[in-house]
């Protein structure tokens, strides 16, 4: 049980101080460096921790935590406020609706989903992660973040997932400007082939982006002429969720 307790304490410490080095954790706990290193490797192998992409000597929370976190969100005001508007949006569009939250600049995490009854539809597993720059939900969030955060993301490198992924800095900046003007983001095959989405951010009372709501569909049903009307519906839903959350 000591080893289990130690592992949980290390996990909690990484969550508080990430990205953190072995040396910093050793000082924090007063444990031998080899013990801390062994604990980190074990948690990494289990998916709870990962090495920081820019500095592999530092550790941060891994995908397993992100996958578990949505269950904890189910009792939150955000989750409760979003559910009914998501269902109404699904009924209006008959497409899959999902709610995602940002994990800093690392990724977006799907925390809830309402499926359409289409025979062919997109599917997002609860806990799925995706990059901010390549997705509609991610860019909807980026639009409302401070410029320094956007530049930090760009400086870290923008991975290409398809021929249409915005990987050039000026291309991404221009896309974010368009989203600010239109009020919604569009993803057309920029992350997963054959998958399109329209998304908008759910904002806190001070304008901080808490989450993004999206309607996603196979490319065969995407219609660029209808995208503006879809975007207005999604943006209105995001605004309703924000209002319901404040009134909860």
Order of alpha helices (4+ residues) and beta strands (2+ residues): alpha-beta-alpha-alpha-beta-beta-alpha-alpha-beta-beta-beta-alpha-alpha-alpha-beta-beta-beta-alpha
